[in-house]
């Protein structure tokens, strides 16, 4: 089960963090990869590593907040592989702040990076999937797209990830007739290069012990199983689903 040999998987935000972790997970299942991000040197290093695992890997420098760059990346991927089977929208970033103090430019940055980019990338690559009448779209949202919080003011991030959750449902309904599924994963706290400094403080560890039933943050690889499942043929009847991988945070 879950063999992805011969499948072409596109991952945005693949230069670090969860995107890079999932690239390894898909490669281990035999998939070929298109990895996208702004930091091309990190993508090229990842591509070499993936090739060492026996898969083809095309690195493409792309700012996913710019639709012209996204469209060019999609064209390049199609020219290289002739198809796209799986899309993982993982690119994201945020500026934290509360509704009373957040500046326009901080709001716009977060919405552009975490919400608008998902639309641009999905539009471009779903049009490739439509030609073959096959596709798996996986949007990486967040548990913060499902709930609020009183530990950190992050209104734009909550808003953008909540938008991704319902964008997922809308796309699932729209593209089902083309045999394209669309699902979302809502991760909880995971250690990445952006979060490690915060997660490893004693204050945050204490907060996780109180709010996360499993009492810890997610570690590298713990998101891969969910992503591989949603990308697989075994998930052919799963669409519009929102999968939380959060150690139980949202069950309380």
Beta strands, then each sheet from edge to edge (+ up, - down):
strand 1: 8-12
strand 2: 32-37
strand 3: 57-61
strand 4: 86-89
strand 5: 135-140
strand 6: 180-187
strand 7: 242-245
sheet 1: 3+ 2+ 1+ 4+ 5+ 6+ 7+
end
